[in-house]
């Protein structure tokens, strides 16, 4: 059985702000069971590192993440970033516009799928999904 490893407080603080209380702790507890070193790297580099940079506003960062995930076809992962974008003040129209703008870079079928994922997320009250929800 893997050893217990404390979760980096900076990663939890940023994750709670972006995704809601508990998401990030669940994410890293799950990752700890897979690989402690990888979990630690993610905590320090992404959640406690890149996501804490103040060069661009957090809302802009999340809209960039949505664009990148849409163009790369990582639709389910977009849901957590919809939540994060909203937590930083993005309006639904702004999130949809970012998705729509990706038609130039990823094509209409990709954008239609992104819009569907957004509509499903919104219809479910902005329900989170992803590795930090505890879903298998």
MOLIN-V474587 format. One record per helix or strand of 3 or more residues. SS is the DSSP state (@ for helix, = for strand). FROM is the first residue (numbers start at 1). TO is the last residue. If there is no record, write none. Layout:
BEGIN
ss = [SS	SS]
from = [FROM	FROM]
to = [TO	TO]
END
This chain:
BEGIN
ss = [@	@	@	@	@	@	@	@	@	@]
from = [9	23	36	50	58	75	92	103	108	131]
to = [19	34	47	52	71	87	101	106	123	133]
END
